[in-house]
Structure formats: structure tokens, C-alpha cells
Amino acid sequence: MGGALSASLFARHALLPQGWRRDVLLEWDKNGDLTAVAENAAPPAGAEVAEYVLPGMVNLHSHAFQRALGGMTEIAGDGPDSFWTWRDLMYRFARHITPEQMESIAAQLFAECLRHGYTAVCEFHYLQRDAAGALYARPAETAERVLAAARLSGIGLTMLPVLYSHAGFGEQPLKPEQARFRTGADDVLRIVEALAPQRGGQVEVGFAPHSLRAAGVAQIKQVAQALPAGRPIHIHIAEQQGEVRQCLDYSGRRPVQYLYEQVDVDARWCLVHATHVQPDEVALMAASGAVAGLCPTTEANLGDGLFPLAEFIAAGGRFGVGSDSHVSQSPVEELRWLEYGQRLQRQQRNVAATPEERHVGDYLWQTALQGGAQAAGRKLGALAPGCRADLLVLDEAHVNLCGVAIENMLGSVLFCGNDNLVRDVLCGGQWQVRDGRHVAQDAIAAAYKRTLAQLRAL
């Protein structure tokens, strides 16, 4: 789906890799790739003109089906609530979702992500089997449904079929409520192979060992070695203190330490959450070139904790942001709370900055964009020739942007008010959002409402 293919856009101000530039002409081809980015240009006759243009953000961590769970777990139990009590509720909800419902949920999520400024998403996909725990006739059935939702919405997608074999360290058997998630190394490789024809342009395919407690090291190595070179690999790591204790009891090592001792971790890897890491683990992550996948709104919602961002930045680490369980679909909110969490923890201001880039908004957007593009394994992350034509046009008429100096523009976008300032979104060379509305918003929302009615009646 999408509007008519355009060929160019003239931006009076555009955020390029080298910073804000004036009078930028952006051109893209029929394949959706940027072919030219010219500074100090003049607008061609009849060209569409925008005041402020940003590169679209990459959402590096998503469990699409959890969008339908939003707001349903905010009820206190008899004892202290935690990630683990939330997980039990999520398991019960996941039992009932059909492939058709998976597609409608994902389409709604992706349309919302686009409207708020994400133009690509990495789907950490682990709902693989039917309600009885059997593989579908097409083993990639549910992954294909998510890909169909991405095509409908127009968002770029990196599909990451999940390796999920065990309930805990030491190859503990899965619990009945985890039956829909079960995959071995061969299952994952079959799904990756089945999805191979869809690669290119808007789609990449990698894989994701769910976690060190759910996937054995030998399995992880088997899939990583069989995966074609350059494909992305994502893993949940050190999200919860309980996970760290379990890993220490099992291996004598903390999760990041254990992973790096057992597996060759390089720039293909995205270590999601890494909430509870010590200085030596921060140094390992930064030196390897792996991306830290940070999801502040979900990490806050689940009571996970705070990643040591300042130390990771000082070590030269790479990071990006994701919406994970989708309590928020806004990159602005993720980046704002990434910074605010550090301010609260350290009791100081303007943490996410370097001597080279003192503007916190610019540093956060540009750095998260680069990390997200790396984690997605696609040519993303910049308004530059050869990258996908993914861009955001801001609403220059909004009061929050009135009279703002260009060097303070992203500071205003990230740290002033809660209105969505994204007006139009181009994704893969097609306009998917115009005047704040997705081009298929009504049809997608209608299907999603039907799915919610079905699921909440159970």
C-alpha cells in the first residue's frame, strides 16, 4: 500500500549525516533508494517543499503481537509484581492468537510506528506454532503474516525468527504455556530459508536466539554458522537480575561474560536490554562493535532497570532503541526516557552527549539511527545516496517549532511536549503517512478492532 511514487523532495532544512544543512534536494529511484542528496540546491519547478526533514528512525526490537496486550497488565497482584509475573500473563494471552489475528495486530502496530517516525522495524518473532504446539503446514506461517502486515503498512522489516528451546539454563524443558514458542536450530533454519525469497528492498532476514536461558550455546553456534554472512543476530541479554543470578548459578559467569566466552560476538549482533552489566561487560560490548538494543519504555514498564549509558558512550559503544512490548510506539518517547532515566539515576542533566556533539537531541537521534541501521542489517540510517528513501517531514506549523533555531530543533522535538510532530512519512520511496494519517489507517484499524473484540471476549 502507499501513495503515488514521488521522485524528489526539496527540504529547506534536512538532517544529514554531517548535521543540519539548508536547501537540500533529495531524489530517489523507483526501487526506493536515494540516488542524490544535494546541498545548497534550488527547488525544481513544481517540486514538493518541506521545511524540516529528518531520516526515519529504526525500531530495533519488536514483539508485534504484544501490541494487543497494551494496558491489560497494569493491575497489582497479591505479591510484588515483576517481569516474571507480567510474563505469565503474556503467555496466557499468546495462547489464543491466530495467524490472521497476528497479521492484523502487526499491521496496526506498524501503521502506528510509521505515524510516529519509525520507518523500519526488527521483529523478534517467537510465536511460531499453533495453539496446540504443532508447527503449521507452512513452518513460516506466522512470520509470513508479519511480513504481509509490513507490506500492507509499507514499513521496512528485518525478520528475526527466534530460537527458543528451553525454559531455563541447563536445558530445562519448556513449560506447557511455552509450547507455541518452541523451535530448535533446524526449525529456525527452515524458517530462514522459507523467507529468503522475500529479502531485498524493504525486507531482511536474520535470526534471534531468544536468550541464554532459552537457547543453548551449541544451538546458537549451529544457526549462526549456517546463517549467510552479514545477516543480523539479536539476543535478549541480562534484562533482569533474576536472569543474571540464574546464569551465575549455571555457568559461574554473568550473561554477557558467558556469551562472549562462548560465542564470537561481532558487529552483526544486537544485545537487547543488557540492563544489568558490569564495567568489564560494558567494555566487551563496546569493543566488539555489537549494538546495545535499548527499550526504555518497556524496560520501565517491566521494572527492569537502567542501562549504564554514559559508561557505554565513553567506551565508544553503539546503541539503538526499540519499542519491544509496544507500551509506546514513539521513538521520541524512547529517546526522551533513555536520557531521563540517566538523569534520574545520575542526578545530572544532558548525559547523552560528547565533546563533539553537545546537543543531546541531535546526539540521540543520529546515534540511535546508526545503531538501529546496523542492527537491522539494511542500508538505512541516513539521508545519503544508496540508503533507503526513508524520511520524516515535521509539522513546521506546530507551536513547538515556532521560531526554534535549527541547532535546537531536535531538542524541541524530543524534550518539548507530547504532541506528535511528524506530519508526513516517506518509506522506501513511497508516502505512507500524510498530514499525520497513515494511507490505509481506517482499513487497518477496522481489522485490528475486530481482532481485539475476538481476543478480549475469550
C-alpha positions in Angstrom: 0.0 0.0 0.0 1.1 3.6 -0.4 0.7 6.8 -2.2 1.9 7.6 -5.7 5.7 7.2 -6.1 7.4 10.6 -6.0 10.9 11.3 -7.3 12.1 14.2 -5.2 11.6 16.4 -2.2 13.2 19.8 -1.5 14.0 20.4 2.2 14.7 23.9 3.4 16.4 22.2 6.4 17.5 18.5 6.4 19.4 16.4 8.9 22.2 14.8 7.0 25.0 12.6 8.5 27.2 15.6 8.9 24.4 17.6 10.7 21.7 20.1 9.7 22.0 21.5 6.2 20.0 24.1 4.2 18.3 23.8 0.8 18.7 20.1 0.3 17.3 18.3 -2.8 16.6 14.6 -2.1 15.9 12.3 -5.1 15.1 8.6 -5.1 14.5 5.9 -7.7 11.7 3.6 -8.4 13.3 0.9 -6.2 13.0 3.3 -3.2 16.7 4.1 -2.8 18.1 7.6 -2.5 20.1 8.5 -5.6 21.1 12.1 -4.9 21.3 14.4 -1.9 22.4 17.9 -3.0 23.1 20.7 -0.6 22.6 24.4 -1.4 20.2 23.4 -4.2 17.4 25.3 -5.7 13.9 23.8 -5.7 13.0 22.4 -9.1 9.8 23.7 -10.7 6.8 22.1 -9.2 8.8 20.3 -6.5 7.3 19.4 -3.2 8.9 21.6 -0.5 9.2 20.8 3.2 10.7 22.9 6.0 12.2 20.3 8.2 13.2 16.8 7.2 14.7 14.0 9.3 15.9 10.5 8.4 13.3 7.9 9.7 14.2 6.1 12.9 14.8 2.3 13.1 12.9 0.3 15.7 15.4 -2.4 16.5 13.3 -4.5 18.8 9.6 -5.6 18.5 7.3 -8.3 19.5 4.4 -7.3 17.4 1.7 -9.5 19.0 2.2 -7.8 22.3 0.7 -4.6 21.0 -2.7 -6.2 21.7 -1.8 -6.7 25.3 -1.3 -3.0 26.0 -2.9 -1.7 29.2 -4.1 -5.2 30.3 -1.3 -6.0 32.7 -1.4 -2.8 34.9 -3.2 -4.5 37.9 -1.3 -5.2 41.1 -1.2 -8.8 42.2 -1.2 -10.2 45.8 2.5 -10.0 46.0 5.3 -7.9 44.4 4.9 -7.7 40.6 7.8 -8.1 38.3 8.9 -9.0 34.8 8.2 -12.7 35.7 4.5 -12.1 36.7 4.0 -10.0 33.6 5.5 -12.9 31.5 2.9 -15.3 32.9 0.1 -13.0 31.8 1.7 -12.6 28.4 2.0 -16.4 27.9 -1.8 -16.8 28.6 -2.7 -14.1 26.1 -0.4 -15.5 23.4 -2.1 -18.9 23.5 -5.1 -17.6 21.7 -3.7 -15.6 18.8 -4.4 -17.0 15.3 -2.2 -16.2 12.3 -4.9 -14.0 10.8 -5.1 -12.0 14.1 -1.3 -11.8 14.2 -1.4 -10.1 10.8 -4.0 -7.5 11.9 -2.2 -6.7 15.1 1.1 -6.3 13.4 -0.4 -4.1 10.7 -1.9 -1.8 13.4 1.4 -1.6 15.2 3.4 -0.9 12.1 1.0 1.9 11.0 1.3 3.5 14.4 5.1 3.2 14.3 5.2 4.9 10.9 3.0 7.8 12.1 5.3 8.4 15.0 8.6 8.3 13.0 9.8 4.7 12.7 10.4 3.7 9.1 11.9 0.2 9.8 11.4 -2.4 12.5 13.3 -5.5 13.6 10.7 -8.2 14.5 12.0 -10.6 17.2 9.4 -13.2 16.2 8.8 -16.2 18.5 5.1 -17.0 18.2 5.8 -19.8 15.7 3.4 -22.7 16.4 -0.3 -23.2 16.7 -2.2 -23.2 20.0 -1.6 -27.0 20.5 2.2 -26.5 19.9 2.3 -28.0 16.4 4.1 -26.4 13.5 1.9 -25.0 10.8 1.8 -26.7 7.5 4.0 -23.8 6.4 6.5 -23.5 9.2 7.0 -19.8 8.4 3.2 -19.2 8.5 3.2 -16.6 11.3 6.4 -14.9 10.2 4.8 -14.6 6.7 1.8 -13.0 8.3 4.0 -10.3 9.9 5.7 -9.8 6.6 2.3 -9.3 5.0 1.5 -6.7 7.6 4.7 -4.9 6.9 3.8 -4.8 3.2 0.3 -3.5 3.9 1.7 -0.7 6.2 4.7 0.0 4.0 7.3 -0.2 6.8 10.7 -1.8 6.3 11.2 -5.1 8.2 14.0 -7.2 9.5 12.5 -10.6 10.4 14.3 -12.4 13.2 12.9 -16.0 13.7 13.6 -16.9 17.3 15.5 -20.0 18.6 13.5 -21.0 21.7 14.1 -24.5 23.1 14.4 -24.4 26.8 12.6 -22.9 29.9 15.8 -22.1 31.7 19.6 -22.6 32.0 20.8 -26.2 31.8 18.2 -27.1 29.0 15.2 -27.2 31.3 12.2 -28.5 29.5 9.7 -25.9 28.2 6.5 -25.4 30.2 3.1 -26.1 28.5 2.4 -22.4 28.2 5.6 -22.0 26.1 4.7 -24.7 23.6 3.8 -22.1 20.9 7.3 -20.7 21.0 9.3 -24.0 20.7 12.0 -24.1 17.9 15.2 -26.0 17.5 18.1 -24.9 15.4 16.8 -26.9 12.3 13.4 -25.3 12.7 14.9 -21.8 12.7 17.0 -22.5 9.6 14.0 -23.9 7.7 12.1 -20.7 8.5 15.0 -18.5 7.4 15.2 -20.5 4.2 11.5 -20.2 3.6 11.7 -16.4 4.0 14.7 -16.0 1.7 12.7 -15.1 -1.5 11.2 -12.1 0.3 14.6 -10.5 1.0 15.6 -7.3 -0.7 14.4 -3.7 -0.7 12.2 -3.5 2.3 13.0 -6.9 3.9 16.0 -8.6 5.5 16.0 -11.9 7.4 18.4 -12.8 10.3 17.8 -14.8 13.5 17.5 -14.4 17.2 18.4 -16.8 20.0 15.8 -15.8 22.5 18.2 -15.7 25.4 20.9 -17.8 27.0 18.3 -19.4 29.2 16.1 -20.4 26.2 18.8 -21.4 23.7 21.9 -23.5 24.3 25.3 -22.3 23.2 25.7 -25.2 20.7 22.4 -24.4 19.1 23.3 -20.7 18.8 26.6 -21.6 17.1 24.9 -24.0 14.7 22.5 -21.4 13.4 25.0 -18.5 13.4 27.4 -20.6 11.4 24.8 -21.7 8.9 23.3 -18.2 8.5 24.6 -16.4 5.4 27.3 -13.9 6.1 26.3 -10.4 7.2 22.8 -11.4 8.5 21.9 -9.8 11.8 21.7 -11.7 15.1 19.7 -10.4 18.1 19.5 -11.8 21.6 17.8 -10.8 24.9 20.6 -10.5 27.5 20.9 -9.5 31.2 17.4 -7.9 31.2 16.6 -9.0 34.8 18.5 -9.5 38.0 16.9 -13.0 38.3 18.4 -13.9 34.9 21.8 -12.8 36.0 21.6 -14.9 39.1 20.4 -17.9 37.2 23.3 -17.6 34.7 25.8 -17.2 37.6 24.4 -20.3 39.3 24.7 -22.3 36.0 27.9 -21.1 34.5 29.8 -19.1 37.1 29.6 -16.1 34.7 27.3 -13.2 34.2 25.2 -13.4 30.9 27.4 -11.0 28.8 30.6 -12.6 30.1 29.3 -16.1 29.4 28.1 -15.1 25.9 31.4 -13.6 24.9 33.4 -16.5 26.3 31.3 -19.0 24.3 30.4 -17.2 21.0 32.1 -14.9 18.6 30.1 -11.7 19.1 30.8 -9.1 16.4 29.0 -6.2 14.7 26.2 -8.5 13.4 24.9 -8.8 16.9 22.4 -6.7 18.8 22.3 -7.3 22.6 18.8 -6.4 23.6 18.4 -4.7 27.0 21.8 -5.6 28.6 20.3 -3.8 31.6 22.4 -5.4 34.3 26.1 -5.2 33.1 29.3 -4.5 34.9 32.2 -2.4 33.7 34.1 -5.3 32.1 30.9 -6.3 30.2 30.4 -2.7 29.0 33.9 -2.8 27.7 33.4 -6.2 25.9 30.2 -4.9 24.2 31.8 -1.7 23.0 34.9 -3.3 21.8 33.1 -6.0 19.8 31.1 -3.5 17.8 27.8 -5.1 18.8 24.8 -2.8 19.2 23.1 -2.4 22.6 19.3 -2.6 21.9 17.6 -0.3 24.4 13.9 -0.2 25.0 13.3 2.4 27.8 9.5 2.4 27.8 9.3 -1.4 28.1 12.2 -1.6 30.5 10.4 0.9 32.7 7.0 -0.8 32.3 8.5 -4.1 33.4 10.7 -2.7 36.1 13.9 -4.0 34.5 16.3 -1.2 35.5 18.6 1.2 33.7 21.4 0.5 31.2 24.7 2.3 32.0 24.5 4.6 29.0 27.1 7.2 30.0 29.8 4.5 30.5 28.9 2.8 27.2 29.1 6.1 25.3 32.5 6.8 27.0 33.7 3.3 25.8 32.7 4.1 22.2 29.6 1.8 22.3 26.9 1.7 19.7 23.2 1.7 20.6 19.7 2.0 19.2 16.2 2.0 20.5 13.1 -0.3 20.1 9.5 -0.3 21.3 9.6 -4.0 22.4 6.2 -4.7 24.1 4.8 -1.5 22.5 3.5 0.4 25.5 4.7 3.2 23.3 5.1 3.4 19.5 7.1 6.6 19.5 10.9 6.9 19.0 10.6 10.4 20.6 9.4 8.8 23.9 12.1 6.1 23.8 14.9 8.6 23.3 13.4 11.0 25.9 13.2 8.3 28.5 16.6 7.0 27.6 18.0 10.4 28.6 15.7 11.0 31.5 16.5 7.6 33.1 20.1 8.6 33.1 19.3 12.0 34.6 17.3 10.4 37.4 20.0 7.8 38.1 23.0 10.2 38.0 21.2 13.3 39.3 22.6 15.4 36.5 21.4 16.8 33.1 22.4 16.3 29.5 24.0 12.9 29.8 23.8 11.6 26.2 26.3 13.9 24.6 30.0 14.0 23.7 32.6 16.8 23.3 31.9 16.6 19.5 28.1 16.7 19.8 26.8 18.7 22.8 23.2 18.9 21.6 21.5 16.0 23.3 18.6 15.7 20.8 21.0 15.6 17.8 23.3 13.1 19.5 20.5 10.8 20.5 18.7 10.8 17.1 21.9 10.4 15.0 23.5 7.7 17.2 20.3 5.7 17.7 19.7 5.9 14.0 23.2 4.5 13.1 22.9 1.7 15.7 19.4 0.8 14.6 20.5 0.6 10.9 23.4 -1.7 11.9 21.1 -3.9 13.9 18.6 -4.1 11.0 21.3 -5.3 8.6 19.9 -3.0 5.9 21.1 0.1 4.1 19.3 2.6 6.4 20.1 5.3 8.8 20.9 8.4 6.8 19.8 10.8 4.1 22.5 9.7 1.8 22.8 8.2 -1.7 22.4 4.4 -1.6 20.3 4.4 1.6 16.6 3.7 1.5 14.4 6.7 0.9 13.1 6.8 4.5 12.4 10.3 5.8 10.1 12.3 8.1 8.6 15.7 7.4 8.0 17.7 10.6 4.9 19.9 11.1 6.5 23.3 10.8 3.2 25.0 11.7 3.2 23.4 15.2 3.7 25.9 18.0 6.6 23.8 19.5 8.7 24.5 16.4 7.8 28.2 16.1 10.9 30.3 15.9 13.2 27.5 17.0 16.8 27.8 15.8 17.8 24.9 13.7 20.5 23.8 16.2 17.7 23.4 18.8 15.3 21.7 16.5 15.8 18.1 17.8 16.0 19.3 21.4 12.5 20.7 20.9 11.2 17.6 19.1 12.4 15.3 21.9 12.0 17.4 25.0 9.1 19.7 24.4 5.5 18.5 24.9 3.8 15.3 23.9 2.2 16.1 20.5 3.4 14.0 17.6 5.3 16.5 15.4 5.7 14.0 12.5 3.4 15.2 9.6 4.4 13.1 6.6 6.5 9.9 6.3 8.2 8.5 3.2 9.3 4.9 3.5 11.1 3.0 0.8 10.3 5.9 -1.6 6.5 5.9 -1.0 4.4 8.3 1.1 2.8 6.2 3.8 1.8 9.0 6.1 0.2 12.3 5.0 -0.9 15.0 7.4 -0.5 12.6 10.3 -2.6 9.8 8.9 -1.5 6.5 7.5 -2.7 6.0 4.0 -4.5 2.8 5.0 -5.3 3.8 8.6 -9.0 3.2 8.5 -8.9 -0.3 7.0 -6.0 -1.4 9.3 -7.8 0.0 12.4 -11.1 -1.8 11.5 -9.3 -5.2 11.2 -7.5 -4.6 14.4 -10.7 -3.7 16.3 -12.3 -7.0 15.1 -9.2 -8.9 16.4 -9.4 -7.1 19.8 -13.1 -7.9 20.1 -12.4 -11.6 19.4 -9.4 -11.8 21.8 -10.9 -9.9 24.7 -14.1 -12.0 24.5 -12.1 -15.1 25.4 
